[in-house]
Amino acid sequence: MGRRIGVIGVIVENRENSSQKINNVLSEYSEIIVGRMGIPYRERNLSVISLIIDGSTDEIGALSGKLGGIAGVKVKTALLSKDL
């Protein structure tokens, strides 16, 4: 199975209610996370997380899906177009 490299952008609208769920999901998929950066955007009462990922399409899709299933969390994924 090929591996792909990409970026997952996560917007968190209500950090207080979702941070533990987000961290649990990220811990579950830590083996495909190369890097993580989180920035609070206080002026808009949001947090933004960017993830650099390296995994199979199935693993990346599962991670994105679980994050997107958390209330108040929006997710977008961009992957390199070819398997590595």
Phi, psi and omega in degrees: 000133181283156178251150180232150177250142180193189181230137172244124175260131183234126174252126182247117184275331182224081187303321184298324183272342187240352187299320180294319178295318179298312180298325177296316179294316180297323176295321180297327182251023184301333182291341178253359180268116180276321181204156182216137175224129178238134182231124173282136177246080189299325181300334181248005181056045180230164167232147179237129178239133172243135181239133169263126186233152178217103183194182177287161178302321179295316180296315181295318178297320179294317178299311180299317181296318179293319177295315181293341178278354179275131181301133178082011181241129176245139186227138171227139182237138174232124182242150171299139190286351180234153176290149178251000000 
